Amino acid sequence: MPSRTPLRRATRTALQRIVSGEWNLAVHPRCGTNFSVGILLTAGLTIGTSLVLPREPIGQLLGLGAATMTALQIAPELGGWAQKYVTTSIPFNLAIEDVQYLGERQGFPAHFVRVKWIER
């Protein structure tokens, strides 16, 4: 197992930077929030277009394609917004509990940083 001291130091530094206002450090394009927003947006647009467009198969397929492409264009920006203002909005009472080594993943060491809420 590799030494975790530099990683622990880096996680403490990152948490201090996030708490002091650099919230963009907590926003990542492959976050589960982005995935969820993309799914909800695609489903909503697809259902909406299927209700609005005529029932002919070609019209429905074109609507499905347009809804999917629109969702693909909007989802990254909307997902980033959701991360910034909803899922990572107020991390002022977080503390790092542990840093766990998970082994090698695709040739790189993987770690899990466990955080906990501090009751005030």
Legacy VTK file of the C-alpha trace (Angstrom):
# vtk DataFile Version 3.0
C-alpha trace
ASCII
DATASET POLYDATA
POINTS 120 float
0.000 0.000 0.000
1.468 3.386 -0.992
2.180 6.113 1.512
-0.941 8.171 2.195
0.727 11.112 3.933
0.937 13.343 0.802
-2.625 12.375 -0.103
-3.903 13.200 3.386
-2.138 16.557 3.214
-3.654 17.229 -0.216
-7.167 16.354 0.958
-6.866 18.671 3.966
-5.640 21.467 1.683
-8.483 20.857 -0.768
-11.070 20.931 2.021
-9.644 24.200 3.365
-9.790 25.717 -0.134
-13.393 24.565 -0.657
-14.512 25.924 2.720
-12.784 29.249 2.007
-14.797 29.740 -1.174
-13.238 27.723 -4.011
-16.376 25.619 -4.575
-15.359 24.890 -8.172
-12.937 22.288 -6.767
-15.942 20.130 -5.840
-17.523 20.314 -9.316
-16.546 17.522 -11.708
-17.958 16.732 -15.176
-18.282 12.997 -14.438
-20.096 13.452 -11.135
-23.233 11.436 -10.469
-25.182 14.691 -10.287
-24.390 15.362 -13.954
-25.469 11.836 -14.839
-28.755 12.211 -12.943
-29.484 15.609 -14.451
-28.805 14.208 -17.928
-31.189 11.291 -17.389
-33.967 13.496 -16.000
-33.536 16.065 -18.748
-33.542 13.438 -21.497
-36.617 11.724 -20.058
-38.488 15.004 -19.620
-37.709 16.284 -23.092
-38.497 12.925 -24.681
-41.875 12.658 -22.955
-42.641 16.289 -23.727
-41.851 15.967 -27.427
-43.784 12.699 -27.748
-46.859 14.414 -26.303
-46.554 17.487 -28.528
-45.612 15.913 -31.868
-48.010 13.982 -34.108
-48.288 10.226 -33.507
-46.712 9.211 -36.825
-43.570 7.058 -36.373
-41.223 9.318 -38.381
-42.297 12.406 -36.429
-41.848 10.592 -33.132
-38.360 9.350 -34.109
-37.304 12.828 -35.199
-38.674 14.245 -31.942
-36.819 11.616 -29.935
-33.579 12.486 -31.736
-34.097 16.228 -31.248
-34.924 15.752 -27.557
-31.851 13.599 -27.017
-29.517 16.009 -28.805
-30.960 18.970 -26.899
-30.477 17.148 -23.597
-26.880 16.283 -24.537
-26.156 19.951 -25.187
-27.852 21.324 -22.057
-27.075 18.610 -19.469
-23.366 19.395 -18.813
-24.071 23.049 -18.026
-27.189 22.297 -16.004
-25.427 19.440 -14.180
-22.521 21.730 -13.258
-24.993 24.288 -11.991
-26.774 21.615 -9.916
-23.447 20.510 -8.408
-22.381 24.050 -7.593
-25.635 25.288 -6.082
-27.328 22.120 -4.789
-25.119 19.102 -4.036
-21.942 20.951 -2.943
-23.483 24.230 -1.882
-22.557 24.636 1.803
-19.664 22.379 2.856
-18.654 24.519 5.828
-19.198 21.790 8.399
-17.289 18.941 6.743
-14.309 17.118 8.178
-12.141 14.392 6.688
-12.698 11.165 8.567
-10.410 8.771 6.695
-8.558 8.158 3.445
-8.870 4.525 2.331
-6.700 2.847 -0.282
-8.885 0.856 -2.693
-6.150 -0.802 -4.718
-5.229 -0.400 -8.360
-7.913 0.647 -10.848
-6.907 0.644 -14.506
-3.254 0.798 -13.532
-3.606 3.724 -11.106
-3.937 3.775 -7.321
-7.482 4.525 -6.171
-8.510 6.058 -2.854
-11.770 6.924 -1.128
-11.868 10.052 1.018
-14.546 9.587 3.682
-15.966 12.820 5.065
-18.376 13.447 7.911
-20.666 16.259 8.940
-19.681 18.135 12.089
-22.629 19.019 14.302
-22.498 22.585 15.498
LINES 1 121
120 0 1 2 3 4 5 6 7 8 9 10 11 12 13 14 15 16 17 18 19 20 21 22 23 24 25 26 27 28 29 30 31 32 33 34 35 36 37 38 39 40 41 42 43 44 45 46 47 48 49 50 51 52 53 54 55 56 57 58 59 60 61 62 63 64 65 66 67 68 69 70 71 72 73 74 75 76 77 78 79 80 81 82 83 84 85 86 87 88 89 90 91 92 93 94 95 96 97 98 99 100 101 102 103 104 105 106 107 108 109 110 111 112 113 114 115 116 117 118 119
